[in-house]
Amino acid sequence: MLSELRTRIISEIALDEERKKNNPIKSQSAISMKRKASSNVFEKLGFPPGMTYGHRSSLRKECSRFLRFAFLVDFLSYEALANIYLGSVKDMIDRLAELDENCNMDEVMETDYSDPNAAAPGGG
């Protein structure tokens, strides 16, 4: 989108310059638009110097649309991550409940967990 806007603005500025060459005398009914001094930001984005207020307005509109799209994508990604997180926690709770049901606590408590490879006390 930005490249299309850049191309359109460049062609409009070129067309305006061509009209000035062919029609050097301004009519009194024509409305002239003042051009602001060029900005390094616009030049870095590839926009030509001498953009009119209308061109800058178009650029602001496109940037605003891009920001709204970026906020939407950000919201959707946060929602997806939240759903993944909640699903993972739910799966873990379900698995712990399943393990708790299948566990015989008396057997666990009576099992000797000492290391059979350890040296016998007092032996050596």
RATA-V710296 format. One record per pair of residues at least 24 apart in sequence whose C-alpha atoms are under 10 Angstrom apart, sorted by the first residue. I is the first residue (numbers start at 1). J is the second residue. D is the distance in Angstrom with one decimal. If there is no record, write none. Layout:
# RATA-V710296
i->I j->J d->D
i->I j->J d->D
This chain:
# RATA-V710296
i->1 j->62 d->7.7
i->1 j->63 d->9.7
i->1 j->66 d->9.2
i->2 j->45 d->9.1
i->2 j->46 d->9.8
i->2 j->47 d->9.8
i->2 j->59 d->8.0
i->2 j->62 d->7.3
i->2 j->63 d->8.4
i->2 j->66 d->9.5
i->3 j->45 d->9.4
i->3 j->46 d->8.8
i->3 j->47 d->9.4
i->5 j->47 d->9.2
i->5 j->55 d->8.9
i->5 j->58 d->7.9
i->5 j->59 d->7.3
i->5 j->62 d->8.3
i->6 j->45 d->8.7
i->6 j->46 d->7.2
i->6 j->47 d->5.9
i->6 j->48 d->8.2
i->6 j->55 d->9.3
i->6 j->59 d->8.6
i->7 j->46 d->9.6
i->7 j->47 d->8.6
i->7 j->48 d->9.8
i->8 j->55 d->9.3
i->9 j->47 d->7.8
i->9 j->48 d->8.0
i->9 j->51 d->7.7
i->9 j->52 d->9.3
i->9 j->54 d->9.6
i->9 j->55 d->6.4
i->9 j->56 d->9.4
i->9 j->58 d->9.1
i->9 j->59 d->9.4
i->10 j->46 d->9.8
i->10 j->47 d->7.4
i->10 j->48 d->6.5
i->10 j->49 d->9.4
i->10 j->50 d->9.9
i->10 j->51 d->8.8
i->10 j->55 d->9.7
i->12 j->51 d->9.5
i->12 j->55 d->9.1
i->13 j->48 d->8.4
i->13 j->49 d->9.4
i->13 j->50 d->8.0
i->13 j->51 d->7.5
i->13 j->52 d->8.7
i->13 j->55 d->9.4
